[in-house]
């Protein structure tokens, strides 16, 4: 709001001053000649009047009248002898012809003579007089009032605009966080031009695409089950005694592929279930340190890498035990898959949240891949075989589980040399 106000107000002020300068120059160009004529007529009439006073009442009376006139009109009056060298010959020549000479009509500077023409009088605005200072202060006051009015108007307009933008921004954030039912209000006092309607159109299309994608994924996963079941039945019906020894490796390969397909279908269905907004996890107070210890004891049988646990704080957190075990299992398995010799799991707690760090001594994950690695079907190692396994869904499922716990997961550098997966859950 502050930056928007300063930017808008600065733009308006610059535009205002440019317009004022342009208008002043335009007015000066269009009225300069008229002002010269009007000021010339004024000085000519003054010189003529003073000449008549000098003829009727004498030169001294005319000078006194001129001084009173200058005081009343807030003018400075300087007197020079006709022979003074301070007055140029050009000015003297003009004075001999017309009794006055205008040096600057805009600043009201003029020379004039009257009566016996033995003296030359220079008049100009007296900028030091209280009246002229008051006029100048008034001009500045008007300028300040204009700038203040512009600031107030700009603030009021931007205040209501910022409220609309903030309301729209909250809708954007809700939509980006997975609430695909979030829509921008189209009420008259909530609209930001056509932006609200445009956002709703975009949100409808995205929601339809995501819904179609979820339905397709769910349908494909379910449809896979039937042919997988048939193949498994046919495989089980084979009589091992009639299978030649050279055929056994092929049958074992078929069984391994079936197991992998079954695993992928289960992962797809589980991921689809987690993505549904109406899915809520049952949370119960759990000793996270004890949960990690039990899980590591079980996982240690799956790998030769050393799994170590460091618990600095005992903490009880509201979690879904089965869901969190699945999430942690996915990350730990990913860790020992790429570890050279060790995976270290540490648990710390603060008054607001608990922090689970899972790091290894394997290769690091490039910074550019640290966000996309949690997307479905993303694998950093493009090669894939029965030994490496994986469908690119494990970390995506983990992210969804942590998200449903209102937590967050991210990757940072590890002091062990590899990647460090950080899981933070609210207490």
PEBEL-V733365 format. One record per residue. SS is DSSP state (alpha for helix, beta for strand, coil for the rest). PHI is phi in radians with two decimals (none if undefined). NEAR is the number of other C-alpha atoms within 10 Angstrom. Layout:
BEGIN
SS & PHI & NEAR
SS & PHI & NEAR
END
This chain:
BEGIN
coil & none & 13
alpha & -1.10 & 10
alpha & -1.13 & 8
alpha & -1.11 & 13
alpha & -1.12 & 18
alpha & -1.09 & 14
alpha & -1.13 & 11
alpha & -1.17 & 16
alpha & -1.14 & 20
alpha & -1.07 & 13
alpha & -1.11 & 11
alpha & -1.13 & 16
alpha & -1.11 & 15
alpha & -1.07 & 12
alpha & -1.08 & 12
alpha & -1.09 & 15
alpha & -1.19 & 11
alpha & -1.11 & 12
alpha & -1.13 & 12
alpha & -1.10 & 12
alpha & -1.12 & 12
alpha & -1.11 & 12
alpha & -1.14 & 12
alpha & -1.12 & 12
alpha & -1.17 & 13
alpha & -1.15 & 12
alpha & -1.15 & 11
alpha & -1.10 & 14
alpha & -1.20 & 10
alpha & -1.48 & 11
alpha & -1.99 & 12
alpha & -1.03 & 15
alpha & -1.17 & 12
alpha & -1.14 & 11
alpha & -1.13 & 14
alpha & -1.06 & 17
alpha & -1.16 & 13
alpha & -1.11 & 13
alpha & -1.17 & 19
alpha & -1.09 & 18
alpha & -1.10 & 12
alpha & -1.12 & 12
alpha & -1.18 & 21
alpha & -1.09 & 17
alpha & -1.14 & 13
alpha & -1.12 & 18
alpha & -1.10 & 21
alpha & -1.13 & 18
alpha & -1.13 & 16
alpha & -1.16 & 22
alpha & -1.13 & 21
alpha & -1.13 & 16
alpha & -1.12 & 20
alpha & -1.11 & 19
alpha & -1.21 & 15
alpha & -1.50 & 12
alpha & -2.12 & 11
coil & 1.77 & 15
alpha & -1.12 & 20
alpha & -1.12 & 12
alpha & -1.13 & 15
alpha & -1.09 & 21
alpha & -1.15 & 17
alpha & -1.11 & 11
alpha & -1.09 & 15
alpha & -1.14 & 19
alpha & -1.13 & 16
alpha & -1.10 & 13
alpha & -1.05 & 14
alpha & -1.10 & 17
alpha & -1.12 & 14
alpha & -1.13 & 9
coil & -1.59 & 13
coil & 1.02 & 19
beta & -2.02 & 22
beta & -1.55 & 17
beta & -2.25 & 17
beta & -2.07 & 12
beta & -2.04 & 11
beta & -2.23 & 14
beta & -1.23 & 13
coil & -1.07 & 15
coil & -1.56 & 11
coil & -1.09 & 10
coil & -1.39 & 9
coil & -1.27 & 9
coil & -1.73 & 15
coil & -1.23 & 9
alpha & -1.12 & 10
alpha & -1.10 & 9
alpha & -1.15 & 15
alpha & -1.09 & 19
alpha & -1.12 & 13
alpha & -1.13 & 15
alpha & -1.19 & 19
alpha & -1.24 & 13
alpha & -1.55 & 9
alpha & -2.15 & 12
coil & 1.22 & 21
beta & -2.68 & 27
beta & -2.53 & 23
beta & -1.65 & 20
beta & -1.51 & 15
beta & -2.66 & 12
coil & -1.22 & 17
coil & -1.18 & 12
coil & -1.65 & 9
coil & 1.00 & 17
beta & -1.90 & 17
beta & -2.64 & 18
beta & -1.94 & 24
beta & -2.69 & 25
coil & -2.31 & 24
coil & -2.75 & 25
coil & 1.14 & 22
coil & -1.39 & 11
coil & 1.02 & 16
coil & -1.50 & 12
beta & -2.21 & 16
beta & -1.96 & 21
beta & -1.96 & 19
beta & -1.94 & 21
beta & -2.07 & 19
beta & -2.77 & 20
beta & -1.07 & 16
coil & -1.56 & 18
coil & -1.23 & 15
coil & -1.57 & 12
coil & -1.27 & 14
alpha & -0.97 & 11
alpha & -1.12 & 13
alpha & -1.16 & 15
alpha & -1.13 & 13
alpha & -1.11 & 13
alpha & -1.09 & 13
alpha & -1.16 & 13
alpha & -1.09 & 12
alpha & -1.15 & 12
alpha & -1.09 & 12
alpha & -1.14 & 12
alpha & -1.10 & 12
alpha & -1.08 & 12
alpha & -1.12 & 12
alpha & -1.12 & 12
alpha & -1.10 & 12
alpha & -1.11 & 14
alpha & -1.11 & 16
alpha & -1.14 & 12
alpha & -1.08 & 12
alpha & -1.09 & 16
alpha & -1.12 & 19
alpha & -1.13 & 13
alpha & -1.09 & 13
alpha & -1.08 & 16
alpha & -1.10 & 20
alpha & -1.09 & 13
alpha & -1.09 & 12
alpha & -1.23 & 19
alpha & -1.07 & 16
alpha & -1.24 & 13
alpha & -1.15 & 17
alpha & -1.12 & 18
alpha & -1.08 & 14
alpha & -1.16 & 18
alpha & -1.15 & 18
alpha & -1.15 & 13
alpha & -1.12 & 15
alpha & -1.20 & 21
alpha & -1.11 & 14
alpha & -1.07 & 15
alpha & -1.16 & 22
alpha & -1.01 & 18
alpha & -1.11 & 12
alpha & -1.07 & 15
alpha & -1.14 & 16
alpha & -1.16 & 11
coil & -1.43 & 10
coil & 1.93 & 12
coil & -1.50 & 15
coil & -1.37 & 19
coil & -1.63 & 13
coil & -1.17 & 18
coil & -2.38 & 21
coil & -1.35 & 20
coil & -1.18 & 17
coil & -1.90 & 15
coil & -1.15 & 8
coil & -1.00 & 8
coil & -1.56 & 11
coil & -1.97 & 17
coil & -1.24 & 18
coil & -2.02 & 16
coil & 1.07 & 10
coil & -1.71 & 9
alpha & -1.12 & 14
alpha & -1.10 & 21
alpha & -1.12 & 16
alpha & -1.10 & 12
alpha & -1.08 & 16
alpha & -1.12 & 18
alpha & -1.09 & 13
alpha & -1.08 & 13
alpha & -1.11 & 19
alpha & -1.07 & 16
alpha & -1.17 & 12
alpha & -1.12 & 13
alpha & -1.07 & 17
alpha & -1.11 & 13
alpha & -1.12 & 12
alpha & -1.15 & 13
alpha & -1.10 & 14
alpha & -1.10 & 12
alpha & -1.13 & 13
alpha & -1.14 & 19
alpha & -1.09 & 13
alpha & -1.13 & 12
alpha & -1.04 & 17
alpha & -1.13 & 18
alpha & -1.15 & 12
alpha & -1.09 & 14
alpha & -1.06 & 20
alpha & -1.19 & 14
alpha & -1.17 & 12
alpha & -1.13 & 14
alpha & -1.09 & 14
alpha & -1.12 & 11
alpha & -1.12 & 10
alpha & -1.12 & 17
alpha & -1.11 & 13
alpha & -1.12 & 11
alpha & -1.09 & 14
alpha & -1.11 & 15
alpha & -1.10 & 11
alpha & -1.08 & 10
alpha & -1.18 & 14
alpha & -1.22 & 11
alpha & -1.38 & 9
coil & -1.15 & 11
coil & -1.51 & 8
alpha & -1.02 & 10
alpha & -1.22 & 7
alpha & -1.66 & 7
coil & -1.61 & 11
coil & -1.24 & 8
alpha & -1.00 & 10
alpha & -1.28 & 8
alpha & -1.59 & 9
alpha & -1.05 & 12
alpha & -1.03 & 10
alpha & -1.20 & 11
alpha & -1.14 & 14
alpha & -1.12 & 12
alpha & -1.15 & 12
alpha & -1.10 & 15
alpha & -1.09 & 16
alpha & -1.12 & 13
alpha & -1.15 & 14
alpha & -1.10 & 16
alpha & -1.07 & 14
alpha & -1.19 & 16
alpha & -1.11 & 17
alpha & -1.04 & 17
alpha & -1.11 & 13
alpha & -1.16 & 18
alpha & -1.08 & 21
alpha & -1.08 & 15
alpha & -1.14 & 18
alpha & -1.08 & 23
alpha & -1.14 & 18
alpha & -1.17 & 14
alpha & -1.12 & 22
alpha & -1.10 & 17
alpha & -1.15 & 15
alpha & -1.17 & 20
alpha & -1.31 & 16
coil & -1.22 & 13
coil & -1.21 & 12
coil & -1.47 & 8
coil & -1.49 & 10
coil & -2.15 & 11
coil & -1.59 & 15
coil & -1.30 & 12
coil & -1.79 & 13
beta & -2.51 & 12
beta & -1.03 & 13
beta & -2.43 & 15
beta & -1.38 & 15
alpha & -1.18 & 22
alpha & -1.08 & 21
alpha & -1.15 & 14
alpha & -1.07 & 13
alpha & -1.14 & 22
alpha & -1.08 & 15
alpha & -1.10 & 12
alpha & -1.20 & 16
alpha & -1.18 & 20
alpha & -1.06 & 12
alpha & -1.30 & 10
alpha & -1.27 & 14
alpha & -1.06 & 15
alpha & -1.25 & 9
alpha & -1.56 & 11
coil & -2.50 & 12
coil & -1.54 & 13
coil & -1.17 & 18
beta & -1.40 & 15
beta & -1.81 & 19
beta & -2.06 & 15
beta & -2.10 & 16
beta & -2.16 & 15
beta & -1.94 & 17
coil & -1.63 & 11
coil & -2.41 & 15
coil & -1.42 & 14
coil & -2.54 & 20
beta & -1.91 & 16
beta & -2.27 & 18
beta & -1.36 & 16
beta & -2.45 & 23
coil & -1.60 & 19
alpha & -1.02 & 18
alpha & -1.10 & 11
alpha & -1.15 & 20
alpha & -1.18 & 18
alpha & -1.06 & 18
alpha & -1.14 & 17
alpha & -1.11 & 21
alpha & -1.14 & 22
alpha & -1.06 & 19
alpha & -1.06 & 17
alpha & -1.22 & 20
alpha & -1.14 & 22
alpha & -1.09 & 17
alpha & -1.08 & 17
alpha & -1.19 & 26
alpha & -1.34 & 25
alpha & -1.12 & 16
alpha & -1.87 & 18
coil & -1.33 & 21
coil & -1.41 & 16
coil & -2.61 & 14
beta & -2.57 & 19
beta & -2.16 & 26
beta & -1.95 & 19
beta & -2.03 & 23
beta & -2.21 & 18
beta & -2.23 & 21
beta & -2.31 & 17
beta & -2.35 & 20
coil & -2.18 & 11
coil & -1.04 & 8
coil & -1.77 & 9
beta & -2.70 & 16
beta & -1.91 & 22
beta & -2.19 & 19
beta & -1.89 & 24
beta & -1.96 & 22
beta & -2.13 & 24
beta & -2.34 & 29
beta & -2.41 & 30
coil & -1.82 & 21
coil & -1.59 & 20
coil & -1.23 & 13
coil & -1.37 & 18
coil & -1.75 & 16
coil & -0.97 & 13
alpha & -1.01 & 11
alpha & -1.16 & 8
alpha & -1.78 & 13
coil & -1.29 & 14
coil & -1.67 & 12
alpha & -1.22 & 14
alpha & -1.12 & 19
alpha & -1.58 & 21
coil & -1.41 & 15
coil & -1.09 & 16
coil & 1.14 & 15
coil & -1.66 & 17
coil & -2.28 & 18
coil & -1.29 & 12
coil & -1.56 & 7
coil & -1.20 & 6
coil & -1.32 & 8
coil & -2.61 & 11
coil & -2.51 & 7
coil & -1.15 & 10
coil & -1.30 & 6
coil & -1.33 & 10
coil & 1.06 & 10
coil & 1.56 & 16
coil & -2.13 & 18
coil & 1.34 & 18
coil & -1.95 & 22
alpha & -1.04 & 24
alpha & -1.26 & 24
alpha & -1.14 & 19
alpha & -1.13 & 26
alpha & -1.02 & 25
alpha & -1.07 & 21
alpha & -1.13 & 20
alpha & -1.14 & 24
alpha & -1.11 & 20
alpha & -1.12 & 15
alpha & -1.25 & 19
coil & -1.54 & 21
coil & 1.06 & 11
coil & -1.93 & 18
beta & -2.57 & 17
beta & -2.32 & 20
beta & -2.66 & 15
beta & -2.00 & 21
beta & -2.36 & 17
beta & -1.30 & 15
coil & -1.89 & 17
coil & -1.18 & 11
coil & -1.40 & 16
coil & 1.90 & 14
coil & -1.73 & 21
beta & -1.71 & 24
beta & -2.12 & 25
beta & -1.56 & 22
beta & -1.88 & 18
beta & -2.02 & 23
beta & -2.13 & 22
beta & -2.15 & 20
beta & -1.26 & 17
coil & -1.65 & 16
END
